[in-house]
């Protein structure tokens, strides 16, 4: 550990990491830690008929071998979930997916717990297994009975499973007219089907959490979490404790990507720690991490009525989200994905149905993009297929239909300053100076594809900050945003520095401890910079008011005029502190909270205020395809994102670039595989391959569209992911003339499509 | 250090210039031993030698310590990032990483530095393709690959220029 001179600018983020100066969760494991290892289900669906734990209990060093009923002796409510309380801490009499935790073995050392876990013998009565998307939708057997909505979030109030099909835990409708009415008179109607595979976020820092019970009955949790405030709320509910008795701590995360959200391992370690009265931790291996929620697989059917010029007259979408055994974030994803399923296009009539279904897959969660990439995959590829059929080039087709600034989105919510047309034109301009590569060999074919997408920001969630003006005029901000690589610490510091007219080294950001840091709903959904900037601004205003009132008691000439910012006066705010409290000054604390306005949608799914802001990004991809093998190499990958305002433009660019490459990996290489019995076939990085240096595109370009009129940051963590997959498919079509409709795009599928096209031509 | 059991062996090696003695089980990977010794820049992730997060130098050669038995380290010289803090090649590369923003979550970064070090041995500049081929055993889920490639390339060029003077 070294303490080099810290560069006081955006480069300090990477600098601290390059010198190994960032400590991660597992670097400071509290003393006396014991470990829990989970015994997992070996079948995908079944009733637990017996659990034999005698042998495991007899292993020296084993402190407990616990079932759900054992955990319930210290737990008030054993189920959790953000949309529905449908998921037990560990299996409660029934297992619904392969790898579901059934028994928790606690021992003094992790390896002892691992050895003992092998000795637990569990018998099951198998039940029917449902894995595929359509099979899940038509499954006659309800996977859950009488599930309760959790109502944690305003936008998920009142959700309910379909009465006629309880496996559909949420159905979201957005309807602005009658598709069939338009289609019957339309010159052209196209319909296509698309699918996406499940994928794992696989952060390289594998999940861990640690629970430390205190003698006074309070408990401390050290966890890799993107949602420390929410974890505390859930633990308080589940264990019947006051939030003031629960302290959730975290440090920087070695990757999050939407994977380390909600309460997943924390309830298990807390229950075990309460049972044995000692600190208990859990640390997943990379392989084990594959049993945590995945990106949802989808099946989409999308139909459009268009005129001869390529204007889209009406669009109908039906999306099945395969949610796996527990709903997790599904209800929100199904709604948010459905809302934007027609794309950023002016379409007079849209008719969208988006359904989340239970299956015996591992639960669906979120990865970077929160379902939007699956949606964009369908509508952008569909659009390219229509354009191709009509003989219109993909750029012109989009230009005819794209929404502009202030357009009213299908949901009824205005786009405001977000301008898809502007973003798209900016990308087309950038492409002019980057011609398509000439392949080295005449057998190889090059092609270019483009895509554009829109996402509504996270539903209404609250951020609060505590902004302290120190006696010397420097500032400390208590802010719950979790640093996980996006550079939030340096970003929040810059926001405070700008607000209070300070230099970066005069600002300290404190996060990672719910005992001192105020509520923040989550670091996810590209919401944090936008919401936190507003909360910090309000906290700074609170400080301004306090300083003004200090100056009110001063002589008239020293008072701060109403139009003067106390942080911009000569000598700074500190002069007023000293005038009032003496030469060593005093501490002033301002608070600020922000939650977006929100109007729940009507029965057609429409609302004038469904989101705080919109995010738009365009993607361009150049590929080189080898038609003899089906191997596709991405030569160039470009992302242009509408970001409003960039706090640190360099960090924004790396976020966009990294997101786009990650999604290229998911689009071309990553696929969670199950056998017919629902057994996960490829956990771990040996069997599930993610992109490395040599897979990465030859040239990656990421840039942003700034908005000088509306100086508000709009979120960048996800937008680089949106259009990558359809841009790849479009480029492949440009190169070799075949359409790919299923993700991931594997060489064997490309080759098969090329061969089928050749066969058709031969006939 | 806990009391040795019958299945443990005493291993002696030089860690970052300091001699150490440690009891290890016969099947303990060096990555776990190094972490027990407080080497937090050695990070276990994939556990199958594919991600490079646990890379350290054993007698000057970069190895995935998750696949390297601790008993094999007996009598060797082991270096982690912390032990190379004053190495000019390392500080040059770290500065370059900072300037290129080539670390996001940073979990893989020390392993990247350790693997990249071997590129400095020949002393010459390298192409992006050569760097990619050498670094392909180090994964980055944040996908800082373009930035890291540029960072290594610049650091190599600068090291070459320094040595030429």
Interface residues (C-beta under 8 A of the other chain):
Chain A: X1 X2 X7 X10 X11 X12 X13 X14 X15 X16 X17 X18 X19 X20 X22 X23 X24 X27 X201 X202 X203 X204 X205 X206 X252 X253 X254 X255 X256 X257 X285 X286 X287 X484 X485 X486 X487 X650 X651 X653 X654 X655 X657 X658 X659 X660 X661 X662 X665 X684 X685 X686 X690 X691 X692 X693 X694 X696 X697 X698 X700
Chain B: X40 X41 X43 X45 X46 X47 X48 X50 X51 X53 X81 X82 X85 X93 X94 X95 X97 X98 X99 X100 X101 X102 X103 X104 X105 X106 X107 X108 X109 X110 X113 X128 X131 X132 X133 X135 X136 X137 X138 X139 X140 X141 X142 X143 X144 X145 X146 X147 X148 X149
